[in-house]
Amino acid sequence: MLLTASDKTSDRITRKAWLCYLSSIVMVLLILPAFAADKEKDEETLRHANIVLQDMLNSKDISPTLLSKADCVLILPDVKKFGFGIGGEGGRGPLLCRGGQTFEGKWSAPAMYSVGGASIGLQAGGSSNDFVLLLMTEKVVNQVLNGKTKMGTDATAAAGSGATAASASDADILTYGRAKGVFAGVSLGGASVEADNDANYRLYGKTLTATDIVRGTDVKPTTDGQALVTMLDSKLTKRSK
């Protein structure tokens, strides 16, 4: 039987549809193992964040006194391709806040956040791999928890190298960076931070907002998250004014 032009067109469309369907199945089968491994990467990020913050505190690169004045801390280990005006791929890490209405309680479970969208210029040479951001005001905490926050537009950010308690009052966020052991204050103008909802779902097994995690009282951290909370509680038992 001869096929008409219409029949041939219909046949091609059907075959393309089946190819797309089969390709989708193959992609799902390939992606599922990757999703299973993602939580391991999330936990690894928490471990790295713990190491980064401990190292910066032990070396006095970040003043424990200044950290004790912060409402929240965002730790971003292994951020890629940032520095000297070169745009980067970005990175992610945990945000932890003190509990209580006035941020005077113990540290919360960590909520995962991502950073990206702009180049980050170092004040003192090098390409920084690790960042620590101190959120110093309730205003900026609410901003970061409620959506994407752009440094310099939604929140003022100042390089934290050598920062004093007096300079802390001049910025919403103090920023620190480290590149292969070299410490420097960093400018985060133009960079954006926002909650990584996918990572938070993987870590906690349910849909939670960043506010649910860091301002709630019933979210239990994972093993590596608890290690980070315990470290912060042990080093900063009281909040400074």
C-alpha positions in Angstrom: 0.0 0.0 0.0 1.3 3.4 -0.9 1.6 6.0 1.8 0.3 9.5 1.2 2.5 12.5 2.1 0.1 13.1 5.0 0.7 9.5 6.2 4.5 9.8 5.9 4.4 13.0 7.9 2.3 11.4 10.6 4.6 8.4 10.7 7.6 10.7 11.2 5.9 12.5 14.0 5.0 9.2 15.7 8.5 8.0 15.5 9.9 11.2 16.9 7.4 11.1 19.7 8.5 7.5 20.6 12.2 8.5 20.4 11.5 11.4 22.8 9.6 9.1 25.1 12.4 6.5 25.1 15.0 9.3 25.6 13.1 10.6 28.6 13.0 7.2 30.2 16.7 6.8 29.6 17.4 10.2 31.1 15.3 9.4 34.2 17.2 6.1 34.7 20.5 8.0 34.4 19.5 10.9 36.7 17.9 8.8 39.5 21.3 7.5 40.8 22.6 11.1 40.7 19.8 12.3 42.9 20.6 9.5 45.4 24.2 10.8 45.6 23.2 14.4 46.0 22.4 14.1 49.7 25.9 12.8 50.2 27.3 15.9 48.5 25.0 18.1 50.7 26.4 16.4 53.8 30.0 16.8 52.5 29.3 20.6 52.0 28.2 20.7 55.7 31.5 19.0 56.7 33.6 21.4 54.7 31.7 24.4 56.1 32.5 23.2 59.6 36.2 22.9 58.7 36.3 26.3 57.0 34.7 28.2 60.0 36.8 26.4 62.6 40.0 27.2 60.7 39.0 30.9 60.3 38.1 31.1 64.0 41.2 29.3 65.2 43.5 31.4 63.1 41.7 34.6 64.3 41.0 35.5 60.6 37.4 36.0 61.9 37.1 37.5 65.3 35.0 35.3 67.7 33.8 38.6 69.3 32.5 39.9 66.0 30.9 36.5 65.1 29.2 36.6 68.5 27.5 39.8 67.5 26.1 38.3 64.3 22.5 37.1 64.1 23.3 34.5 61.4 26.3 33.1 59.6 26.5 31.9 56.0 29.4 29.6 55.2 30.2 28.9 51.5 33.1 26.5 51.1 34.7 25.7 47.7 33.2 28.6 45.7 34.5 28.3 42.2 36.0 30.9 39.8 35.5 34.1 41.8 38.0 36.9 42.1 39.5 40.0 40.5 36.4 40.8 38.4 36.2 37.3 36.8 32.7 36.0 36.9 32.2 32.7 38.6 30.1 29.5 38.7 29.1 30.2 42.3 28.7 27.8 45.2 26.6 26.9 48.1 26.7 26.3 51.9 24.8 26.4 55.1 23.1 29.4 56.8 22.7 29.1 60.6 21.0 31.6 62.9 20.7 32.1 66.6 17.4 31.1 68.1 14.9 33.3 69.9 13.1 36.4 68.9 16.2 38.6 69.7 18.7 36.1 68.3 20.2 35.3 71.7 19.6 31.6 71.8 21.6 28.6 70.6 22.4 28.1 66.9 19.7 26.6 64.6 19.8 23.7 62.2 21.5 24.7 58.9 19.6 25.8 55.8 21.4 25.3 52.5 22.0 28.5 50.4 23.6 29.2 47.1 25.6 32.2 45.9 26.2 33.4 42.3 25.4 35.9 39.6 28.4 38.3 39.9 32.2 38.5 40.1 33.7 38.9 43.5 36.8 41.1 43.8 39.4 40.4 46.4 41.0 43.2 48.4 44.2 41.2 48.7 45.1 39.0 45.8 44.2 35.5 44.8 41.1 33.6 43.8 39.0 32.9 46.9 37.6 29.4 47.5 35.9 29.8 50.9 33.6 32.5 52.1 32.0 33.4 55.4 29.3 36.0 55.6 28.1 37.4 59.0 24.6 38.8 59.0 24.6 41.6 61.4 21.1 43.0 61.4 17.6 41.6 61.8 16.6 43.5 58.6 19.1 41.6 56.5 18.2 38.3 58.1 14.6 38.8 57.1 15.6 39.8 53.6 17.8 36.7 53.1 15.1 34.4 54.5 12.3 35.8 52.4 13.9 35.6 48.9 16.9 36.2 46.7 19.1 38.9 48.1 21.5 41.0 45.9 24.5 42.4 47.7 24.8 46.2 47.4 21.2 46.5 46.2 19.1 44.7 48.8 21.7 44.6 51.5 24.9 46.5 52.2 28.0 44.3 52.4 31.5 45.2 53.6 34.8 43.4 53.5 35.3 41.9 56.9 39.1 41.7 57.0 40.3 43.6 60.1 36.7 44.6 60.9 36.0 46.0 64.3 32.8 46.2 66.3 32.4 49.8 65.2 32.6 49.0 61.5 30.1 46.1 62.0 27.4 48.7 62.6 28.0 50.2 59.2 27.0 47.2 57.1 24.3 44.6 57.1 26.7 41.8 56.1 30.4 41.4 56.8 32.2 39.2 54.3 35.4 37.1 54.5 37.2 35.0 52.0 40.1 32.6 51.9 42.1 31.3 48.9 44.4 28.3 49.5 45.2 29.5 53.0 45.5 33.2 52.1 42.9 35.3 54.0 41.4 38.5 52.7 38.5 40.8 53.1 36.2 40.5 50.0 33.7 42.7 48.3 30.5 40.9 47.3 28.9 43.7 45.4 26.4 42.3 42.9 26.4 38.7 44.1 23.1 37.1 45.0 22.3 34.6 47.7 19.1 32.5 47.9 17.8 29.4 49.6 18.7 26.1 47.9 15.3 24.5 48.3 16.3 21.3 46.5 19.2 20.7 48.9 17.0 21.5 51.9 14.5 18.9 50.8 17.2 16.3 50.3 18.6 17.0 53.8 15.4 17.0 55.7 13.2 14.8 53.6 10.3 17.2 53.4 9.5 20.7 52.0 10.8 23.4 54.4 11.4 27.0 53.9 14.7 28.5 55.1 12.7 30.3 57.8 11.2 27.0 58.9 14.7 25.6 59.4 16.6 28.4 61.0 13.8 30.2 62.9 11.7 27.1 63.8 12.3 24.9 66.9 11.3 21.4 65.7 13.8 20.9 62.8 16.4 18.4 63.7 19.8 18.7 61.9 21.4 15.8 60.1 24.6 14.2 61.6 27.0 16.6 59.8 24.6 19.5 60.4 24.6 18.7 64.1 28.4 18.7 64.2 28.4 22.3 62.8 25.7 23.4 65.3 27.7 21.9 68.2 30.9 23.6 67.1 29.2 27.0 67.0 27.5 26.5 70.3 30.8 25.4 72.0 32.8 28.4 70.6 30.1 31.1 71.0 28.1 30.3 74.1 26.8 33.9 74.6 25.7 36.6 72.1 27.6 39.9 72.4 25.8 43.2 72.1 
